Amino acid sequence: QVQLVESGGGSVQAGGSLRVSCTASRFTYGAYLISMAWFRQVPGKEREGVAHISWGGGISYYAESVRGRFTISRDKAKNTLDLQMDMLKPEDTGMYYCAAEVSLSDLPPLAPAKYTRWGQGTQVTVSS
């Protein structure tokens, strides 16, 4: 239905900033974005929700661990999703995935099962 491709990420020292982006494309007929989110995962741990944004109203929601440091935004015209990450900590290290809600779900905003489309991920590494 929708293809997601992440970009950005990389390596930075603690206290630094990084930005990851996601572009949605290849919408099949009738498919549209309801909301999008960023998740992260490190080997051996479950995927963790980081931030969510409603596509229409742009209302955002953050995990407690990143609130005040990360900012999620979207460009409806370009179908892009960004995550600006400031004051990074080593525990922010992980593979970052964007996800799209294209079928309406009443699950919480950071529940992985809410999203049916996922990107391939981009690595973020924060060194101490």
C-alpha positions in Angstrom: 0.0 0.0 0.0 2.7 2.5 1.0 6.4 2.3 0.9 8.6 4.0 3.5 12.2 4.8 3.2 14.3 6.3 6.0 17.4 8.5 5.6 19.7 10.4 7.9 21.0 9.0 11.2 24.7 8.3 11.8 27.1 8.7 14.7 27.4 11.5 17.2 28.8 12.1 20.6 26.5 12.5 23.6 24.9 15.9 23.7 24.9 16.2 20.0 22.1 16.3 17.5 20.9 14.2 14.6 18.0 14.2 12.2 16.3 11.2 10.6 13.8 11.4 7.8 11.2 9.2 6.2 9.6 9.5 2.8 6.3 7.8 2.0 5.6 6.8 -1.6 3.9 4.3 -3.9 0.5 4.8 -2.5 -2.0 2.3 -3.9 -5.5 3.5 -4.8 -7.4 4.5 -1.8 -4.5 4.4 0.6 -3.7 7.4 2.7 -1.8 8.2 5.9 -3.7 8.5 9.1 -0.7 8.9 11.4 3.0 8.1 11.5 5.5 7.3 14.2 9.2 6.6 14.9 10.3 3.5 16.7 13.8 2.3 17.7 15.2 -1.0 18.5 18.5 -2.5 19.8 19.4 -6.1 19.5 17.8 -8.3 22.1 15.2 -5.8 23.0 11.6 -5.1 21.9 10.9 -2.3 19.5 10.2 0.9 21.4 7.9 3.7 20.4 9.6 7.1 20.4 7.2 9.6 18.8 3.9 9.8 17.0 2.2 12.4 14.9 -1.3 12.6 13.5 -1.1 13.2 9.8 -4.0 15.6 9.4 -3.8 17.7 12.5 -0.1 17.3 13.3 -0.7 16.5 16.9 2.4 14.9 18.4 3.0 12.5 21.3 6.3 11.4 22.7 7.7 8.7 24.9 8.7 10.0 28.3 12.4 9.1 27.6 12.6 11.6 24.7 10.2 14.3 25.6 11.8 17.7 25.5 14.7 16.4 23.4 13.1 15.0 20.3 10.8 16.8 17.8 8.6 15.0 15.3 7.3 16.8 12.3 5.7 16.1 9.0 5.3 17.7 5.6 2.0 16.7 4.1 2.7 18.0 0.7 5.9 16.0 0.4 4.7 13.0 2.4 7.8 13.2 4.6 8.3 12.6 8.3 11.2 13.9 10.3 12.6 13.4 13.8 15.0 16.0 15.1 17.0 14.6 18.0 18.8 16.9 20.3 20.7 16.4 23.5 21.3 12.8 22.5 22.3 10.2 25.0 24.1 6.9 24.6 20.8 5.1 25.5 19.3 6.7 22.3 21.4 4.4 20.2 19.5 2.0 18.0 18.0 1.3 14.7 15.3 3.9 14.0 12.2 2.9 12.0 9.4 5.0 10.7 5.9 3.5 10.6 2.6 4.4 9.0 -0.9 3.9 10.1 -2.9 3.4 7.0 -5.8 1.4 8.5 -7.6 3.1 11.3 -6.6 1.6 14.7 -7.6 2.4 18.2 -4.4 1.2 19.7 -2.3 3.6 21.7 0.0 5.9 19.6 3.2 4.1 20.4 1.9 0.5 20.1 3.8 -1.2 17.3 0.7 -3.2 16.2 -1.0 0.1 15.4 1.1 0.4 12.2 1.0 -1.8 9.2 3.7 -0.2 7.1 7.4 0.0 8.2 10.6 1.3 6.7 13.9 -0.7 6.7 15.5 1.4 9.4 18.4 3.7 9.8 21.1 3.4 12.4 21.7 6.0 15.1 24.8 5.6 17.3 25.5 7.9 20.3 28.9 7.5 22.0 29.7 8.7 25.5 
